[in-house]
Amino acid sequence: MNTTDTVVAGTRQSGDVLVALRAFPRLVVRVQSPVADLVGDRLRALGLETLHAAGITAASVEIHDNAASEWVVLARLRTAVRRWQAVTAAPADGAPATAAHDLSTTGTEERP
């Protein structure tokens, strides 16, 4: 995986959250939200808890919140982690990940 590879989950629409996960030398969680002073610490904690649970110790997570419910944030974080694991598990020769790692049909994609 290149250090420029980024996985994302979610959207920037109202009521949703966009989570971007990329390689970084240490664990960093950044939160952007119009109500960051109210929910920023909780969103940061959710990010750290989700990454620790997945065994990720070196990554940068950006959480772009647009008044999403906590369960939506958690779902987007978990989806980003699954996609990250699929990308990092891909063979070094650049071949696509196996079907077991293909997350394109998990139902977590944006719906109209």
Secondary structure, DSSP 8 states (H G I E B T S, - for coil): --TT-EEEEE-SSTT-EEEEEEE-SS-EEEEE-TTHHHHHHHHHHHHHHHHHHTT--SEEEEEEESS--HHHHHHHHHHHHHHHHHHHTS-TTS----GGG--TTSS-S---
